[in-house]
Amino acid sequence: MFFDFSIMDFVDILLVAALLYYLYKLMKESGSINIFTGILVFIVLWIFVSRVLEMRLLGSIFDQMMNVGVLALIIIFQEEIRRFFKTLGSHHRFRRISSLFSKNNEKKEDMAVMLPIVMACMSMSQQKVGALIVIERDESLDEYLEAGERIDANINQRLVENIFFKNSPLHDGALIVQGGRLKAASCILPVSHELNIPKKLGLRHRAALAVSQETDAIAIIVSEETGSISVAQKGKFKLGLTAQQLERILVS
């Protein structure tokens, strides 16, 4: 059996291991790790009963449960499955390759676009004005735009500050930046229910974390209580940022 082991068998095992690791990471981010562990235990038990012990009656029962379980899993994990295929079809890696040829020009444009956002965040931080700004990258945020108020304006520091002014009708919700423009304000975002989020972080931080888990967007949060500036990216927080650190993250 050992001498029949080929390079394709090694590649096969490696790909399965990579797929399981990606699923584990996806379930951990969505807070469904216990369900994922339970599914793995059931699959191992099913293989052991059906293939190793060859228990026909119990094996047939497990076979039927597996057939029904596939449909149940699709229903339970429809959001995770949707995110998986959305990530799989993302073309940001190809865009990164093409951007190498125009890196300098794009960096200058990014700095010109992002600087007003950085200045607005610093100003709101000093005044302790709460804010949530989500910047679209490669994955579309159109589904979140529908729930907000369309603006479609040039990025302007004063406009961003006025949107999040406490008496403004648009200060609740998120401001979405798309294609270098302020596209919509007062957008409703999903909220992350992860248990390991520090209790000092509020709903803005949970919404920022959720959108950074579901898309490749960058979410900027200004705390209304402390004035602290944070960024949520790839399902992780970067807390207590300075203006220079925020600008570096946005441009890079």
C-alpha positions as CSV (number, residue, x, y, z in Angstrom):
1,M,0.0,0.0,0.0
2,F,2.8,2.4,0.8
3,F,4.6,1.9,-2.5
4,D,1.3,2.7,-4.4
5,F,1.3,6.2,-2.8
6,S,1.9,8.7,-5.7
7,I,2.5,12.4,-5.9
8,M,-1.2,12.9,-6.8
9,D,-2.2,11.2,-3.6
10,F,-0.1,13.7,-1.7
11,V,-1.6,16.6,-3.6
12,D,-5.1,15.2,-2.9
13,I,-4.4,15.0,0.8
14,L,-2.9,18.5,0.8
15,L,-6.0,20.0,-1.0
16,V,-8.4,18.3,1.4
17,A,-6.4,19.5,4.4
18,A,-6.4,23.1,2.9
19,L,-10.2,22.9,2.3
20,L,-10.8,21.7,5.9
21,Y,-8.6,24.5,7.3
22,Y,-10.4,27.1,5.2
23,L,-13.8,25.8,6.4
24,Y,-12.6,25.8,10.0
25,K,-11.4,29.4,9.7
26,L,-14.7,30.4,8.1
27,M,-16.8,28.7,10.8
28,K,-14.6,30.2,13.5
29,E,-15.2,33.7,12.1
30,S,-18.9,33.2,12.0
31,G,-19.1,31.7,15.5
32,S,-20.2,28.3,14.2
33,I,-17.1,26.3,15.2
34,N,-19.0,24.0,17.6
35,I,-21.4,23.0,14.8
36,F,-18.4,22.4,12.5
37,T,-16.7,20.2,15.1
38,G,-19.9,18.2,15.6
39,I,-20.2,17.6,11.8
40,L,-16.6,16.4,11.7
41,V,-17.2,14.0,14.6
42,F,-20.3,12.6,12.9
43,I,-18.5,12.1,9.6
44,V,-15.6,10.2,11.3
45,L,-18.2,8.1,13.2
46,W,-20.1,7.4,10.0
47,I,-16.9,6.3,8.1
48,F,-15.9,4.1,11.1
49,V,-19.3,2.4,11.4
50,S,-19.9,1.9,7.6
51,R,-16.4,1.2,6.3
52,V,-14.4,-0.2,9.2
53,L,-16.9,-2.1,11.3
54,E,-19.3,-2.7,8.4
55,M,-22.4,-2.5,10.5
56,R,-25.1,-2.6,7.9
57,L,-28.1,-1.5,9.8
58,L,-26.5,1.4,11.7
59,G,-24.5,2.2,8.6
60,S,-27.7,2.5,6.5
61,I,-29.3,4.8,9.1
62,F,-26.2,7.0,9.0
63,D,-26.3,7.0,5.2
64,Q,-29.9,8.3,5.3
65,M,-28.9,10.9,7.8
66,M,-26.1,12.1,5.6
67,N,-28.4,12.4,2.6
68,V,-30.8,14.6,4.6
69,G,-28.0,16.3,6.4
70,V,-26.5,17.8,3.2
71,L,-29.7,19.7,2.6
72,A,-29.9,20.8,6.2
73,L,-26.4,22.1,6.1
74,I,-27.1,24.1,3.0
75,I,-30.0,25.8,4.8
76,I,-28.1,26.3,8.1
77,F,-24.9,27.6,6.5
78,Q,-26.3,29.5,3.5
79,E,-24.5,32.7,4.5
80,E,-21.2,30.9,5.0
81,I,-21.6,29.1,1.6
82,R,-22.5,32.3,-0.1
83,R,-19.4,34.0,1.4
84,F,-17.2,31.0,0.4
85,F,-18.2,31.2,-3.3
86,K,-18.0,35.0,-3.2
87,T,-14.5,34.9,-2.0
88,L,-13.6,32.1,-4.5
89,G,-14.8,34.3,-7.3
90,S,-13.1,37.4,-6.1
91,H,-10.7,38.8,-8.6
92,H,-8.6,41.0,-6.3
93,R,-5.5,38.9,-6.7
94,F,-5.5,39.4,-10.4
95,R,-6.1,43.1,-9.9
96,R,-3.1,43.3,-7.5
97,I,-0.9,41.8,-10.3
98,S,-2.0,44.4,-12.8
99,S,-1.6,47.2,-10.3
100,L,2.1,46.5,-10.1
101,F,2.5,48.3,-13.4
102,S,0.8,51.5,-12.3
103,K,1.7,51.4,-8.6
104,N,3.0,54.9,-8.2
105,N,0.1,56.6,-9.9
106,E,-2.5,54.6,-8.0
107,K,-0.8,55.4,-4.7
108,K,-0.9,59.2,-5.4
109,E,-4.6,58.9,-6.2
110,D,-5.3,56.8,-3.1
111,M,-3.6,59.4,-0.9
112,A,-5.6,62.2,-2.4
113,V,-8.8,60.3,-1.9
114,M,-8.1,59.0,1.6
115,L,-6.6,62.1,3.2
116,P,-10.0,63.9,3.7
117,I,-11.3,60.7,5.4
118,V,-8.2,60.6,7.7
119,M,-8.6,64.3,8.5
120,A,-12.4,63.9,9.2
121,C,-11.7,60.9,11.5
122,M,-9.1,62.9,13.5
123,S,-11.5,65.8,13.8
124,M,-14.4,63.6,15.0
125,S,-12.0,61.8,17.3
126,Q,-11.1,65.1,19.1
127,Q,-14.8,66.0,19.4
128,K,-15.8,62.4,20.3
129,V,-18.3,62.1,17.5
130,G,-19.2,58.5,16.7
131,A,-18.7,57.4,13.1
132,L,-18.6,54.2,11.0
133,I,-17.1,54.5,7.5
134,V,-16.8,51.4,5.2
135,I,-14.5,51.6,2.2
136,E,-15.3,49.2,-0.7
137,R,-12.3,47.4,-2.2
138,D,-12.9,44.5,-4.7
139,E,-16.0,42.9,-3.4
140,S,-19.2,44.9,-4.0
141,L,-21.1,46.6,-1.2
142,D,-24.2,47.2,-3.3
143,E,-26.4,45.1,-1.1
144,Y,-25.7,47.4,1.8
145,L,-26.2,50.6,-0.2
146,E,-29.8,49.7,-0.8
147,A,-30.7,50.2,2.9
148,G,-29.1,53.6,3.1
149,E,-29.6,57.1,1.7
150,R,-27.9,57.8,-1.6
151,I,-25.4,60.7,-1.7
152,D,-22.9,60.0,-4.5
153,A,-20.7,63.0,-3.7
154,N,-17.0,63.7,-3.9
155,I,-15.1,62.8,-0.7
156,N,-14.9,66.0,1.4
157,Q,-13.8,66.3,5.0
158,R,-16.5,68.7,6.0
159,L,-19.2,66.6,4.4
160,V,-18.1,63.5,6.2
161,E,-18.1,65.4,9.5
162,N,-21.6,66.9,8.8
163,I,-23.0,63.4,8.1
164,F,-21.9,62.1,11.5
165,F,-22.9,65.3,13.4
166,K,-25.1,64.2,16.3
167,N,-28.2,66.2,15.1
168,S,-27.8,65.0,11.5
169,P,-30.6,62.6,10.3
170,L,-27.9,60.5,8.6
171,H,-25.5,60.1,11.6
172,D,-26.9,56.6,12.5
173,G,-25.6,53.7,10.4
174,A,-22.6,53.5,8.1
175,L,-21.1,55.8,5.4
176,I,-20.1,53.7,2.4
177,V,-17.2,54.8,0.2
178,Q,-17.3,53.3,-3.3
179,G,-15.2,54.1,-6.3
180,G,-13.6,57.1,-4.6
181,R,-16.9,58.7,-3.8
182,L,-19.3,59.0,-0.8
183,K,-22.0,56.7,-2.2
184,A,-24.5,56.3,0.7
185,A,-25.0,57.2,4.3
186,S,-27.1,55.7,7.2
187,C,-26.6,52.2,5.8
188,I,-27.6,49.3,7.9
189,L,-24.9,46.6,8.4
190,P,-25.1,43.2,10.0
191,V,-23.8,42.8,13.5
192,S,-21.2,40.2,14.5
193,H,-22.2,38.0,17.4
194,E,-18.7,36.7,18.3
195,L,-18.2,36.2,22.0
196,N,-14.5,37.2,22.1
197,I,-15.1,40.8,21.2
198,P,-14.1,43.1,24.1
199,K,-17.1,44.3,26.1
200,K,-15.9,47.9,25.8
201,L,-16.6,47.8,22.0
202,G,-20.1,48.8,21.0
203,L,-22.4,48.1,18.1
204,R,-20.4,50.2,15.6
205,H,-17.4,47.9,16.2
206,R,-19.5,44.8,15.9
207,A,-21.0,46.0,12.6
208,A,-17.6,46.9,11.3
209,L,-16.3,43.5,12.2
210,A,-19.2,41.7,10.5
211,V,-18.8,43.6,7.2
212,S,-15.0,43.0,7.3
213,Q,-15.8,39.2,7.7
214,E,-18.3,39.1,4.9
215,T,-16.4,41.2,2.4
216,D,-12.8,42.5,1.8
217,A,-13.9,46.0,2.8
218,I,-12.1,48.2,5.4
219,A,-14.3,49.6,8.1
220,I,-13.2,52.7,10.2
221,I,-14.7,53.3,13.6
222,V,-14.6,56.4,15.7
223,S,-15.7,55.7,19.2
224,E,-18.3,58.1,20.6
225,E,-17.2,57.4,24.2
226,T,-13.5,57.6,24.0
227,G,-12.8,59.2,20.6
228,S,-10.5,56.3,19.7
229,I,-10.0,55.4,16.1
230,S,-10.1,51.7,15.0
231,V,-10.1,49.7,11.8
232,A,-11.7,46.4,11.1
233,Q,-10.1,44.4,8.3
234,K,-10.3,40.7,7.4
235,G,-12.3,40.0,10.5
236,K,-9.7,41.6,12.9
237,F,-9.5,44.8,14.8
238,K,-6.7,47.4,14.9
239,L,-7.4,49.6,17.8
240,G,-6.2,53.0,19.0
241,L,-4.8,54.2,15.7
242,T,-3.0,57.5,15.0
243,A,-3.6,59.6,11.9
244,Q,-0.4,58.3,10.3
245,Q,-1.3,54.6,11.1
246,L,-4.8,55.1,9.7
247,E,-3.4,56.7,6.5
248,R,-0.9,54.0,6.0
249,I,-3.6,51.3,6.3
250,L,-5.9,53.0,3.9
251,V,-3.3,53.7,1.2
252,S,-1.7,50.2,1.4
